Amino acid sequence: MTNPIVDPLVEVPDTSATSNLVDIDATMQGAATVTLNRPQRKNAFDSDLISAMEEAFRTLAGAEGVRVVFVRGAGGTFSAGADLEWMRAAADRSESDNRADAMDLAVMLKQLWDMPMLTVALVEGGAFGGGAGVAAACDLAIATADAKFSFSEARLGLVPATISPYVVQAIGPRSARGLFATARVFDAAYAEKVGLVTEVVPDAAALEAARDRIAREILACGPEAVAGSKRLVTEVYGRDIDHGLLDLTAHRIAAARVGDEGQEGVRAFLERRKPRWAE
């Protein structure tokens, strides 16, 4: 694993226990990048890579000073999905062993979903099966125009079970049914149309520019406000707009207004200066 570039404001815990299947880099401003590092296998998932990803996400979730986490694949491919050798071995295992493997993937995706900072998938090449699930579990997903996607499990007589909560959240039940059932390959433009991708850029250079732009945008926002905004979406989504929800939202904004970060942000705005977190 590469050594993060840090200053006293960015405290990334020791990640030496994680294998070199995943690299973590962090800038002095708190922008971290998690790179899946199996380019010779197109960053396909096996139990070791899934474990390394879970450890990386857990490490960064508790890291002081990390403000945004980018997820990408080495070698020009995001992820080809499940590794063929891993799948071949799984076919000879018991149902309970397969359930344990699937739970490891489910836990990794939930760790990514629950991260308090903004998460962004940077997709180029292909994002298939579990790779597309990782993109769905991120807050934003940016893809190059030539990227390809597929929920390919049905072609193998399988179902995209562990990734389904995040994909359905991203694209809705109707699109999920169609794409899961047909297992068809679709391009970045269609991925953006259904909501799996939030932005399409022309090429790899534009992907780097988009990463830099998002890092600048998120560093201008209060870290607690970012985490609170993400929790707020989970709290209000799908609920009836009743007195209970009105009370919840009033409580959230009131607490933010009197909190240290809210006080600093409003004061900085009125004084026409940058807040402390953006300096």
C-alpha positions as CSV (number, residue, x, y, z in Angstrom):
1,M,0.0,0.0,0.0
2,T,1.3,3.4,-0.8
3,N,2.0,5.8,2.0
4,P,-0.6,8.7,2.2
5,I,0.7,12.2,1.8
6,V,-0.5,13.8,5.0
7,D,-0.1,16.9,7.2
8,P,-1.3,17.3,10.8
9,L,-4.8,18.1,9.6
10,V,-5.1,14.7,7.8
11,E,-4.6,11.8,10.1
12,V,-4.9,8.5,8.1
13,P,-4.5,5.5,10.4
14,D,-1.8,2.9,9.7
15,T,-2.9,0.7,6.7
16,S,0.1,-1.5,6.5
17,A,-2.1,-4.6,7.4
18,T,-4.0,-4.2,4.2
19,S,-2.5,-6.0,1.2
20,N,-1.3,-4.2,-1.9
21,L,-4.6,-5.3,-3.6
22,V,-5.8,-1.8,-2.6
23,D,-3.8,1.4,-2.6
24,I,-4.8,4.4,-0.5
25,D,-3.4,7.9,-1.3
26,A,-4.5,11.1,0.5
27,T,-3.6,14.7,-0.3
28,M,-2.7,17.3,2.4
29,Q,-6.2,18.8,1.8
30,G,-8.0,15.5,2.8
31,A,-8.9,14.0,-0.6
32,A,-8.3,10.3,-0.4
33,T,-8.2,7.9,-3.4
34,V,-8.8,4.1,-3.0
35,T,-7.5,2.2,-6.0
36,L,-8.4,-1.4,-6.7
37,N,-5.1,-2.8,-7.6
38,R,-5.5,-6.1,-9.6
39,P,-5.0,-4.7,-13.1
40,Q,-3.9,-8.1,-14.4
41,R,-7.4,-9.4,-13.5
42,K,-9.2,-6.2,-14.5
43,N,-9.7,-5.6,-10.7
44,A,-12.1,-8.5,-10.4
45,F,-13.3,-9.3,-6.9
46,D,-12.2,-12.3,-4.9
47,S,-12.2,-12.8,-1.2
48,D,-8.8,-11.1,-0.7
49,L,-9.7,-8.0,-2.7
50,I,-13.1,-7.7,-0.9
51,S,-11.4,-7.9,2.5
52,A,-8.8,-5.3,1.5
53,M,-11.5,-2.9,0.2
54,E,-13.5,-3.3,3.5
55,E,-10.4,-2.6,5.5
56,A,-9.6,0.5,3.4
57,F,-13.1,1.9,3.7
58,R,-13.2,1.2,7.5
59,T,-9.8,2.8,7.9
60,L,-10.8,6.0,6.0
61,A,-14.2,6.2,7.7
62,G,-12.4,6.8,11.0
63,A,-9.6,8.9,9.6
64,E,-9.4,12.5,10.9
65,G,-9.1,15.1,8.2
66,V,-10.3,13.0,5.3
67,R,-13.0,15.0,3.5
68,V,-13.7,13.0,0.3
69,V,-13.0,9.5,-0.9
70,F,-12.6,8.6,-4.6
71,V,-12.8,4.9,-5.7
72,R,-11.2,3.8,-8.9
73,G,-9.5,0.8,-10.6
74,A,-5.9,0.5,-11.7
75,G,-5.0,-0.1,-15.3
76,G,-7.9,1.7,-17.0
77,T,-10.7,-0.7,-15.8
78,F,-12.9,0.0,-12.7
79,S,-13.8,-3.7,-12.0
80,A,-14.8,-6.7,-14.1
81,G,-17.0,-8.0,-11.3
82,A,-16.4,-11.4,-9.8
83,D,-13.1,-13.2,-10.5
84,L,-13.6,-16.3,-12.6
85,E,-11.3,-18.5,-10.5
86,W,-13.1,-17.3,-7.3
87,M,-16.5,-18.2,-8.9
88,R,-15.2,-21.6,-10.0
89,A,-14.1,-22.4,-6.4
90,A,-17.4,-21.1,-5.0
91,A,-19.3,-23.6,-7.1
92,D,-17.7,-26.5,-5.2
93,R,-18.4,-24.9,-1.8
94,S,-21.4,-25.5,0.5
95,E,-24.2,-23.0,0.7
96,S,-23.1,-21.9,4.1
97,D,-19.6,-21.2,2.8
98,N,-21.1,-19.2,-0.1
99,R,-23.2,-17.3,2.3
100,A,-20.2,-16.3,4.3
101,D,-18.4,-15.1,1.1
102,A,-21.5,-13.1,0.1
103,M,-21.8,-11.6,3.5
104,D,-18.2,-10.3,3.2
105,L,-19.1,-8.5,0.0
106,A,-22.3,-7.2,1.6
107,V,-20.4,-5.8,4.6
108,M,-17.8,-4.2,2.3
109,L,-20.6,-2.4,0.4
110,K,-22.3,-1.3,3.6
111,Q,-19.0,0.1,4.9
112,L,-18.7,2.2,1.7
113,W,-22.4,3.3,1.9
114,D,-22.0,4.4,5.5
115,M,-18.9,6.5,5.1
116,P,-19.5,10.0,6.6
117,M,-17.6,11.8,3.9
118,L,-18.5,12.2,0.3
119,T,-17.7,9.1,-1.8
120,V,-17.1,9.3,-5.6
121,A,-16.6,6.4,-8.0
122,L,-14.3,7.3,-11.0
123,V,-15.3,4.8,-13.6
124,E,-13.4,4.0,-16.8
125,G,-13.2,0.8,-18.9
126,G,-15.8,-1.5,-17.4
127,A,-17.9,-1.8,-14.3
128,F,-19.6,-5.1,-14.2
129,G,-21.5,-7.0,-11.5
130,G,-20.1,-6.1,-8.2
131,G,-18.1,-3.3,-9.8
132,A,-21.3,-1.6,-10.9
133,G,-22.6,-2.2,-7.3
134,V,-19.6,-0.3,-5.9
135,A,-20.4,2.6,-8.2
136,A,-24.0,2.5,-7.0
137,A,-23.0,2.5,-3.4
138,C,-21.0,5.8,-3.8
139,D,-22.6,9.2,-3.4
140,L,-21.5,10.2,-6.9
141,A,-20.3,8.2,-9.9
142,I,-18.4,9.8,-12.8
143,A,-17.7,7.8,-15.9
144,T,-15.8,8.3,-19.1
145,A,-17.9,8.2,-22.2
146,D,-16.5,4.9,-23.4
147,A,-17.2,3.1,-20.1
148,K,-19.4,0.0,-20.1
149,F,-21.7,-1.4,-17.4
150,S,-23.6,-4.6,-16.8
151,F,-25.4,-6.5,-14.1
152,S,-24.3,-9.7,-15.7
153,E,-25.3,-12.3,-13.0
154,A,-28.4,-13.6,-14.8
155,R,-26.3,-14.8,-17.7
156,L,-24.6,-17.2,-15.2
157,G,-27.9,-18.3,-13.6
158,L,-27.2,-16.1,-10.6
159,V,-28.9,-13.0,-9.1
160,P,-27.2,-9.6,-8.2
161,A,-28.3,-10.0,-4.6
162,T,-25.7,-8.2,-2.5
163,I,-25.5,-5.2,-4.7
164,S,-29.2,-4.9,-5.2
165,P,-30.0,-2.5,-2.2
166,Y,-27.6,0.1,-3.6
167,V,-28.5,-0.3,-7.3
168,V,-32.3,-0.1,-6.6
169,Q,-31.6,3.1,-4.5
170,A,-29.7,4.6,-7.4
171,I,-31.8,3.6,-10.4
172,G,-35.2,2.7,-9.1
173,P,-37.1,-0.6,-9.2
174,R,-38.2,-0.6,-12.8
175,S,-34.8,0.0,-14.3
176,A,-33.3,-2.4,-11.9
177,R,-35.7,-5.2,-12.9
178,G,-35.0,-4.7,-16.6
179,L,-31.2,-4.5,-16.3
180,F,-31.0,-7.3,-13.8
181,A,-33.2,-9.6,-15.9
182,T,-31.6,-9.0,-19.2
183,A,-28.0,-8.7,-17.9
184,R,-27.3,-6.5,-21.0
185,V,-24.2,-4.3,-21.4
186,F,-25.0,-0.6,-21.5
187,D,-22.9,2.5,-22.0
188,A,-22.2,5.5,-19.8
189,A,-24.9,7.6,-21.5
190,Y,-27.5,5.1,-20.6
191,A,-26.0,4.7,-17.1
192,E,-26.4,8.4,-16.6
193,K,-30.0,8.3,-18.0
194,V,-31.1,5.8,-15.4
195,G,-29.1,7.3,-12.5
196,L,-26.3,4.8,-12.0
197,V,-23.9,7.5,-13.2
198,T,-24.2,11.1,-12.1
199,E,-21.8,12.6,-14.7
200,V,-20.2,11.5,-18.0
201,V,-16.9,13.0,-19.2
202,P,-15.1,12.6,-22.5
203,D,-12.0,10.8,-21.5
204,A,-9.5,9.9,-18.7
205,A,-8.0,13.5,-18.7
206,A,-11.5,14.9,-18.1
207,L,-12.0,12.3,-15.3
208,E,-9.0,13.7,-13.5
209,A,-10.3,17.2,-14.0
210,A,-13.7,16.2,-12.5
211,R,-11.9,14.6,-9.5
212,D,-10.0,17.9,-8.9
213,R,-13.2,19.9,-9.2
214,I,-15.1,17.8,-6.8
215,A,-12.2,17.9,-4.3
216,R,-12.3,21.7,-4.4
217,E,-16.1,21.8,-4.0
218,I,-16.2,19.5,-1.0
219,L,-13.3,21.2,0.8
220,A,-15.4,24.4,0.8
221,C,-18.1,22.6,2.8
222,G,-18.2,21.9,6.5
223,P,-17.2,18.2,7.2
224,E,-19.9,17.8,9.8
225,A,-22.5,19.4,7.5
226,V,-21.5,16.9,4.7
227,A,-21.9,13.9,7.1
228,G,-25.2,15.4,8.5
229,S,-26.5,16.0,5.0
230,K,-25.9,12.3,4.0
231,R,-27.6,11.1,7.2
232,L,-30.5,13.5,6.5
233,V,-31.2,11.9,3.1
234,T,-31.5,8.4,4.7
235,E,-33.8,9.8,7.5
236,V,-36.3,11.6,5.2
237,Y,-36.3,9.3,2.1
238,G,-39.6,7.5,1.6
239,R,-41.2,9.0,4.7
240,D,-44.6,10.6,4.8
241,I,-44.4,14.4,5.2
242,D,-46.2,14.4,8.5
243,H,-45.6,16.2,11.9
244,G,-43.0,13.7,12.9
245,L,-40.9,14.5,9.8
246,L,-41.4,18.2,10.2
247,D,-40.2,17.9,13.8
248,L,-37.2,15.9,12.7
249,T,-36.1,18.4,10.0
250,A,-36.6,21.4,12.3
251,H,-34.5,19.7,14.9
252,R,-31.7,19.0,12.5
253,I,-31.4,22.6,11.2
254,A,-31.7,24.0,14.7
255,A,-28.9,21.8,16.0
256,A,-26.7,22.8,13.0
257,R,-27.3,26.5,13.6
258,V,-26.2,26.4,17.2
259,G,-23.3,23.9,16.6
260,D,-19.7,25.0,16.4
261,E,-19.4,24.4,12.7
262,G,-22.7,26.1,11.9
263,Q,-21.7,29.1,14.0
264,E,-18.3,29.4,12.3
265,G,-19.8,29.0,8.8
266,V,-22.5,31.7,9.2
267,R,-20.0,34.0,10.9
268,A,-17.5,33.6,8.1
269,F,-20.1,34.3,5.5
270,L,-21.2,37.5,7.3
271,E,-17.6,38.6,7.7
272,R,-16.8,37.8,4.1
273,R,-14.0,35.4,4.9
274,K,-13.4,31.7,4.4
275,P,-14.5,29.4,7.2
276,R,-11.7,27.5,9.1
277,W,-12.3,24.3,7.3
278,A,-11.7,25.9,3.9
279,E,-8.5,27.8,4.7
